[in-house]
Amino acid sequence: MLVIDRGAGSTSDSSFLDLPRFLRPGDTLVLNNTKVFPARLLGTTDTGAHVELFLVRELEHSTWEALARPAKRLRKGKWIEFDEDFAAEVLDRPDEGRVRIALHAADIFEAINRVGRTPLPPYIKRGDDRSEDRDRYQTVFAKYRGAIAAPTAGLHFTPEILELIRSIGVNVAEITLHVGYGTFEPVRVEEIEEHRVSPERFEIGAEAAEALNRTRSAGGRIVAVGTTVTRTLEHALSHSSEFNAGNGHADLTITTGYRFRAVDALLTNFHLPKSSLLVLVSTFTGHKLIMDAYRHAVDETYRFYSYGDCCFIY
């Protein structure tokens, strides 16, 4: 774990097991309890062509937006069969590489769980769908199905370290943000302020809202575990002066110049260049400091990406 002190403008090498000593009694550590579902579906068309669909967003019951490969032959009315009891009908193709489909099965999520594959990041190569990835690519506090990718900063935690954190007087709260494809879409605009991250479904429960408001009133810090928690909490305070229980779609995009209102410290993994996640972390930390920190991480062979190392920024 790389520790970044924004006030001092410094970095230091540490270990994730040392995280509790960087937390204070009265802080609230906020986790994202979303659960990844097996969103990759492999099927065949009526002509025998092989098709891969990646479910990225449920539009309504049984209707989904999906990335398709190959997509150019998937015209309206085309059927894709996954097994004898599960198929998809193409409703339209809104743009290249993306389709809108209707899923057909007696129980759609049972069928997805039966035939779907874990949507691992593309840089993780697997010869086949390893069943252990369904467990390994989840946080230990995952509860509510809906994410197409794990909130990877949470992968570092074990029940034991969470219990240790609670024992030193740190509150642990949970919110839900179902990670969508927009989080990982690369920044393709010349002016970063023009980039927009697609909305993602979130929920903040009454218990979490109360704990967050109590922490702020008492002068404690809100410590976000991951950029997904950060987006959710900052979205919440962009619409109100306090945290309120509720659900909806977080549509906030954090870019240069944004003033953080909710989050005081952040645990996060190391992110890809040209990503909205790196822009968020850079905005929170300061561009020069985060670039210096990343150069240090590369020199010291920190591991990047989903199963990689983390940094704690305060």
One Martini backbone bead per residue (centre of mass of N, CA, C, O) as a GRO file, in nm:
protein
  314
    1MET     BB    1   0.093   0.038   0.026
    2LEU     BB    2   0.038   0.364  -0.071
    3VAL     BB    3   0.110   0.668   0.093
    4ILE     BB    4  -0.083   0.980   0.077
    5ASP     BB    5   0.003   1.313   0.171
    6ARG     BB    6  -0.144   1.606   0.100
    7GLY     BB    7  -0.035   1.811   0.306
    8ALA     BB    8   0.281   1.722   0.261
    9GLY     BB    9   0.342   1.596  -0.025
   10SER     BB   10   0.362   1.274   0.034
   11THR     BB   11   0.531   0.950   0.034
   12SER     BB   12   0.474   0.597   0.138
   13ASP     BB   13   0.561   0.281   0.236
   14SER     BB   14   0.342  -0.001   0.276
   15SER     BB   15   0.060  -0.182   0.417
   16PHE     BB   16  -0.255  -0.294   0.435
   17LEU     BB   17  -0.224  -0.395   0.735
   18ASP     BB   18  -0.178  -0.074   0.821
   19LEU     BB   19  -0.445   0.083   0.794
   20PRO     BB   20  -0.547   0.126   1.094
   21ARG     BB   21  -0.316   0.349   1.161
   22PHE     BB   22  -0.471   0.565   0.954
   23LEU     BB   23  -0.695   0.555   1.153
   24ARG     BB   24  -0.976   0.692   1.342
   25PRO     BB   25  -1.158   0.761   1.585
   26GLY     BB   26  -1.473   0.840   1.418
   27ASP     BB   27  -1.451   0.717   1.171
   28THR     BB   28  -1.577   0.635   0.833
   29LEU     BB   29  -1.605   0.338   0.663
   30VAL     BB   30  -1.677   0.289   0.310
   31LEU     BB   31  -1.873   0.046   0.144
   32ASN     BB   32  -1.926  -0.165  -0.145
   33ASN     BB   33  -2.202  -0.416  -0.175
   34THR     BB   34  -2.173  -0.513  -0.441
   35LYS     BB   35  -2.250  -0.767  -0.699
   36VAL     BB   36  -2.127  -0.984  -0.916
   37PHE     BB   37  -2.223  -1.089  -1.236
   38PRO     BB   38  -2.250  -1.317  -1.510
   39ALA     BB   39  -2.225  -1.113  -1.805
   40ARG     BB   40  -2.113  -1.340  -1.991
   41LEU     BB   41  -2.229  -1.445  -2.318
   42LEU     BB   42  -2.244  -1.756  -2.500
   43GLY     BB   43  -2.340  -1.794  -2.848
   44THR     BB   44  -2.580  -1.877  -3.113
   45THR     BB   45  -2.699  -1.869  -3.415
   46ASP     BB   46  -2.895  -1.993  -3.676
   47THR     BB   47  -2.604  -2.011  -3.847
   48GLY     BB   48  -2.363  -2.073  -3.616
   49ALA     BB   49  -2.270  -1.822  -3.495
   50HIS     BB   50  -2.052  -1.669  -3.281
   51VAL     BB   51  -2.145  -1.505  -2.965
   52GLU     BB   52  -2.075  -1.214  -2.764
   53LEU     BB   53  -2.213  -1.104  -2.452
   54PHE     BB   54  -2.228  -0.789  -2.261
   55LEU     BB   55  -2.381  -0.702  -1.985
   56VAL     BB   56  -2.448  -0.349  -1.887
   57ARG     BB   57  -2.781  -0.296  -1.893
   58GLU     BB   58  -3.083  -0.264  -1.732
   59LEU     BB   59  -3.382  -0.133  -1.856
   60GLU     BB   60  -3.571  -0.383  -1.807
   61HIS     BB   61  -3.750  -0.639  -1.793
   62SER     BB   62  -3.545  -0.843  -2.008
   63THR     BB   63  -3.398  -0.571  -2.086
   64TRP     BB   64  -3.089  -0.505  -2.267
   65GLU     BB   65  -2.768  -0.385  -2.267
   66ALA     BB   66  -2.504  -0.471  -2.510
   67LEU     BB   67  -2.213  -0.611  -2.589
   68ALA     BB   68  -2.086  -0.709  -2.914
   69ARG     BB   69  -1.928  -1.024  -3.054
   70PRO     BB   70  -2.018  -0.972  -3.322
   71ALA     BB   71  -2.242  -0.698  -3.448
   72LYS     BB   72  -2.308  -0.646  -3.762
   73ARG     BB   73  -2.521  -0.913  -3.782
   74LEU     BB   74  -2.717  -0.788  -3.551
   75ARG     BB   75  -3.022  -0.776  -3.625
   76LYS     BB   76  -3.331  -0.731  -3.618
   77GLY     BB   77  -3.457  -1.052  -3.494
   78LYS     BB   78  -3.226  -1.185  -3.386
   79TRP     BB   79  -3.103  -1.499  -3.264
   80ILE     BB   80  -2.973  -1.620  -2.943
   81GLU     BB   81  -2.821  -1.917  -2.821
   82PHE     BB   82  -2.722  -2.072  -2.508
   83ASP     BB   83  -2.964  -2.268  -2.459
   84GLU     BB   84  -3.259  -2.443  -2.453
   85ASP     BB   85  -3.359  -2.214  -2.209
   86PHE     BB   86  -3.178  -1.975  -2.356
   87ALA     BB   87  -3.241  -1.644  -2.499
   88ALA     BB   88  -3.199  -1.390  -2.765
   89GLU     BB   89  -3.334  -1.078  -2.884
   90VAL     BB   90  -3.298  -0.847  -3.127
   91LEU     BB   91  -3.407  -0.509  -3.130
   92ASP     BB   92  -3.131  -0.336  -3.157
   93ARG     BB   93  -2.867  -0.102  -3.297
   94PRO     BB   94  -2.751   0.192  -3.179
   95ASP     BB   95  -2.446   0.090  -3.220
   96GLU     BB   96  -2.138   0.006  -3.256
   97GLY     BB   97  -2.123  -0.288  -3.049
   98ARG     BB   98  -2.436  -0.239  -2.978
   99VAL     BB   99  -2.721  -0.384  -2.802
  100ARG     BB  100  -3.067  -0.465  -2.792
  101ILE     BB  101  -3.227  -0.699  -2.565
  102ALA     BB  102  -3.419  -1.001  -2.525
  103LEU     BB  103  -3.477  -1.213  -2.267
  104HIS     BB  104  -3.529  -1.582  -2.260
  105ALA     BB  105  -3.680  -1.715  -1.963
  106ALA     BB  106  -3.812  -1.833  -1.681
  107ASP     BB  107  -3.530  -1.740  -1.530
  108ILE     BB  108  -3.307  -1.508  -1.589
  109PHE     BB  109  -3.096  -1.517  -1.349
  110GLU     BB  110  -3.062  -1.819  -1.352
  111ALA     BB  111  -2.954  -1.830  -1.642
  112ILE     BB  112  -2.713  -1.647  -1.606
  113ASN     BB  113  -2.581  -1.819  -1.380
  114ARG     BB  114  -2.557  -2.081  -1.555
  115VAL     BB  115  -2.400  -1.946  -1.833
  116GLY     BB  116  -2.234  -1.738  -1.721
  117ARG     BB  117  -1.953  -1.517  -1.703
  118THR     BB  118  -1.699  -1.374  -1.568
  119PRO     BB  119  -1.617  -1.019  -1.591
  120LEU     BB  120  -1.324  -0.994  -1.664
  121PRO     BB  121  -1.069  -0.836  -1.736
  122PRO     BB  122  -0.890  -0.838  -2.038
  123TYR     BB  123  -0.596  -0.877  -1.892
  124ILE     BB  124  -0.733  -1.143  -1.801
  125LYS     BB  125  -0.635  -1.466  -1.870
  126ARG     BB  126  -0.849  -1.735  -1.988
  127GLY     BB  127  -0.928  -2.049  -2.105
  128ASP     BB  128  -1.165  -2.043  -1.896
  129ASP     BB  129  -1.424  -2.068  -1.673
  130ARG     BB  130  -1.352  -2.006  -1.352
  131SER     BB  131  -1.521  -2.072  -1.069
  132GLU     BB  132  -1.343  -1.906  -0.862
  133ASP     BB  133  -1.409  -1.619  -0.979
  134ARG     BB  134  -1.689  -1.587  -0.844
  135ASP     BB  135  -1.537  -1.538  -0.563
  136ARG     BB  136  -1.274  -1.364  -0.611
  137TYR     BB  137  -1.463  -1.137  -0.774
  138GLN     BB  138  -1.519  -1.052  -0.463
  139THR     BB  139  -1.626  -0.930  -0.190
  140VAL     BB  140  -1.687  -1.003   0.150
  141PHE     BB  141  -1.948  -0.776   0.129
  142ALA     BB  142  -2.120  -0.893  -0.080
  143LYS     BB  143  -2.491  -0.869  -0.171
  144TYR     BB  144  -2.583  -0.697  -0.442
  145ARG     BB  145  -2.690  -0.751  -0.741
  146GLY     BB  146  -2.530  -0.556  -1.047
  147ALA     BB  147  -2.237  -0.595  -1.131
  148ILE     BB  148  -1.964  -0.592  -1.387
  149ALA     BB  149  -1.772  -0.506  -1.145
  150ALA     BB  150  -1.549  -0.475  -0.911
  151PRO     BB  151  -1.471  -0.309  -0.615
  152THR     BB  152  -1.135  -0.334  -0.586
  153ALA     BB  153  -1.061  -0.206  -0.307
  154GLY     BB  154  -1.230  -0.437  -0.149
  155LEU     BB  155  -1.041  -0.696  -0.199
  156HIS     BB  156  -0.843  -0.657   0.058
  157PHE     BB  157  -1.053  -0.756   0.246
  158THR     BB  158  -1.127  -0.893   0.564
  159PRO     BB  159  -1.292  -0.982   0.838
  160GLU     BB  160  -1.052  -0.926   1.033
  161ILE     BB  161  -0.986  -0.627   0.950
  162LEU     BB  162  -1.268  -0.518   1.009
  163GLU     BB  163  -1.267  -0.587   1.309
  164LEU     BB  164  -1.020  -0.417   1.381
  165ILE     BB  165  -1.136  -0.146   1.293
  166ARG     BB  166  -1.373  -0.147   1.493
  167SER     BB  167  -1.195  -0.179   1.762
  168ILE     BB  168  -1.079   0.138   1.719
  169GLY     BB  169  -1.353   0.321   1.646
  170VAL     BB  170  -1.452   0.245   1.361
  171ASN     BB  171  -1.675   0.295   1.130
  172VAL     BB  172  -1.900   0.079   0.930
  173ALA     BB  173  -2.022   0.135   0.606
  174GLU     BB  174  -2.293   0.080   0.362
  175ILE     BB  175  -2.315   0.080   0.012
  176THR     BB  176  -2.463   0.111  -0.328
  177LEU     BB  177  -2.285   0.041  -0.645
  178HIS     BB  178  -2.342  -0.038  -0.973
  179VAL     BB  179  -2.115  -0.132  -1.180
  180GLY     BB  180  -2.038   0.005  -1.489
  181TYR     BB  181  -1.912   0.067  -1.803
  182GLY     BB  182  -1.853   0.377  -1.777
  183THR     BB  183  -1.610   0.360  -1.580
  184PHE     BB  184  -1.421   0.223  -1.835
  185GLU     BB  185  -1.438   0.439  -2.026
  186PRO     BB  186  -1.255   0.614  -2.216
  187VAL     BB  187  -1.102   0.906  -2.273
  188ARG     BB  188  -1.198   1.103  -2.588
  189VAL     BB  189  -1.145   1.394  -2.511
  190GLU     BB  190  -0.982   1.695  -2.509
  191GLU     BB  191  -1.177   1.794  -2.283
  192ILE     BB  192  -1.230   1.675  -1.970
  193GLU     BB  193  -1.501   1.833  -1.902
  194GLU     BB  194  -1.665   1.662  -2.136
  195HIS     BB  195  -1.671   1.420  -1.973
  196ARG     BB  196  -1.890   1.124  -1.930
  197VAL     BB  197  -2.040   0.927  -1.690
  198SER     BB  198  -2.241   0.693  -1.659
  199PRO     BB  199  -2.497   0.599  -1.498
  200GLU     BB  200  -2.550   0.461  -1.159
  201ARG     BB  201  -2.672   0.251  -0.939
  202PHE     BB  202  -2.805   0.345  -0.611
  203GLU     BB  203  -2.768   0.305  -0.239
  204ILE     BB  204  -2.884   0.461   0.069
  205GLY     BB  205  -2.921   0.392   0.380
  206ALA     BB  206  -3.027   0.490   0.685
  207GLU     BB  207  -2.780   0.397   0.850
  208ALA     BB  208  -2.564   0.530   0.673
  209ALA     BB  209  -2.665   0.822   0.679
  210GLU     BB  210  -2.644   0.855   0.984
  211ALA     BB  211  -2.339   0.794   1.013
  212LEU     BB  212  -2.238   1.021   0.824
  213ASN     BB  213  -2.364   1.263   0.972
  214ARG     BB  214  -2.232   1.207   1.247
  215THR     BB  215  -1.940   1.232   1.155
  216ARG     BB  216  -1.950   1.524   1.055
  217SER     BB  217  -2.050   1.655   1.324
  218ALA     BB  218  -1.788   1.528   1.494
  219GLY     BB  219  -1.521   1.546   1.291
  220GLY     BB  220  -1.496   1.317   1.114
  221ARG     BB  221  -1.402   1.084   0.878
  222ILE     BB  222  -1.446   1.005   0.536
  223VAL     BB  223  -1.380   0.673   0.411
  224ALA     BB  224  -1.318   0.564   0.096
  225VAL     BB  225  -1.378   0.257  -0.084
  226GLY     BB  226  -1.332   0.387  -0.358
  227THR     BB  227  -1.471   0.537  -0.643
  228THR     BB  228  -1.766   0.445  -0.605
  229VAL     BB  229  -1.810   0.575  -0.331
  230THR     BB  230  -1.730   0.859  -0.408
  231ARG     BB  231  -1.950   0.908  -0.619
  232THR     BB  232  -2.193   0.861  -0.436
  233LEU     BB  233  -2.135   1.075  -0.210
  234GLU     BB  234  -2.101   1.320  -0.396
  235HIS     BB  235  -2.377   1.303  -0.523
  236ALA     BB  236  -2.542   1.338  -0.265
  237LEU     BB  237  -2.406   1.634  -0.196
  238SER     BB  238  -2.506   1.774  -0.471
  239HIS     BB  239  -2.831   1.765  -0.351
  240SER     BB  240  -2.723   1.809  -0.048
  241SER     BB  241  -2.622   1.886   0.292
  242GLU     BB  242  -2.702   1.581   0.331
  243PHE     BB  243  -2.759   1.262   0.409
  244ASN     BB  244  -2.981   1.042   0.227
  245ALA     BB  245  -3.209   0.821   0.195
  246GLY     BB  246  -3.172   0.623  -0.110
  247ASN     BB  247  -3.234   0.612  -0.470
  248GLY     BB  248  -3.060   0.577  -0.798
  249HIS     BB  249  -2.859   0.789  -1.016
  250ALA     BB  250  -2.530   0.831  -1.065
  251ASP     BB  251  -2.409   1.138  -1.258
  252LEU     BB  252  -2.135   1.205  -1.161
  253THR     BB  253  -1.848   1.394  -1.283
  254ILE     BB  254  -1.509   1.390  -1.203
  255THR     BB  255  -1.312   1.681  -1.243
  256THR     BB  256  -1.136   1.934  -1.287
  257GLY     BB  257  -1.222   2.146  -1.002
  258TYR     BB  258  -1.347   1.976  -0.807
  259ARG     BB  259  -1.534   1.986  -0.497
  260PHE     BB  260  -1.511   1.822  -0.213
  261ARG     BB  261  -1.773   1.716   0.037
  262ALA     BB  262  -1.744   1.405   0.162
  263VAL     BB  263  -1.443   1.320   0.117
  264ASP     BB  264  -1.126   1.268   0.307
  265ALA     BB  265  -1.061   0.965   0.221
  266LEU     BB  266  -0.868   0.717   0.009
  267LEU     BB  267  -0.914   0.392  -0.118
  268THR     BB  268  -0.706   0.272  -0.393
  269ASN     BB  269  -0.621   0.182  -0.686
  270PHE     BB  270  -0.452   0.147  -0.980
  271HIS     BB  271  -0.481   0.329  -1.283
  272LEU     BB  272  -0.555   0.397  -1.592
  273PRO     BB  273  -0.498   0.554  -1.852
  274LYS     BB  274  -0.755   0.745  -1.970
  275SER     BB  275  -0.931   0.758  -1.704
  276SER     BB  276  -1.180   0.851  -1.485
  277LEU     BB  277  -1.036   0.744  -1.230
  278LEU     BB  278  -0.774   0.909  -1.255
  279VAL     BB  279  -0.913   1.181  -1.251
  280LEU     BB  280  -1.035   1.159  -0.972
  281VAL     BB  281  -0.769   1.110  -0.814
  282SER     BB  282  -0.627   1.366  -0.914
  283THR     BB  283  -0.834   1.565  -0.795
  284PHE     BB  284  -0.801   1.473  -0.496
  285THR     BB  285  -0.471   1.500  -0.481
  286GLY     BB  286  -0.324   1.603  -0.726
  287HIS     BB  287  -0.146   1.591  -1.003
  288LYS     BB  288   0.153   1.588  -0.917
  289LEU     BB  289   0.133   1.388  -0.681
  290ILE     BB  290   0.015   1.144  -0.841
  291MET     BB  291   0.242   1.124  -1.051
  292ASP     BB  292   0.468   1.077  -0.849
  293ALA     BB  293   0.340   0.824  -0.723
  294TYR     BB  294   0.331   0.651  -0.984
  295ARG     BB  295   0.633   0.654  -1.040
  296HIS     BB  296   0.705   0.513  -0.776
  297ALA     BB  297   0.537   0.257  -0.823
  298VAL     BB  298   0.692   0.166  -1.073
  299ASP     BB  299   0.978   0.157  -0.946
  300GLU     BB  300   0.852  -0.048  -0.703
  301THR     BB  301   0.655  -0.262  -0.833
  302TYR     BB  302   0.373  -0.214  -0.838
  303ARG     BB  303   0.049  -0.328  -0.864
  304PHE     BB  304  -0.187  -0.317  -1.104
  305TYR     BB  305  -0.516  -0.316  -1.092
  306SER     BB  306  -0.753  -0.527  -0.968
  307TYR     BB  307  -0.517  -0.732  -0.825
  308GLY     BB  308  -0.369  -0.510  -0.691
  309ASP     BB  309  -0.264  -0.252  -0.544
  310CYS     BB  310  -0.261   0.025  -0.310
  311CYS     BB  311  -0.394   0.347  -0.196
  312PHE     BB  312  -0.359   0.603   0.058
  313ILE     BB  313  -0.560   0.902   0.084
  314TYR     BB  314  -0.526   1.219   0.307
   0.00000   0.00000   0.00000
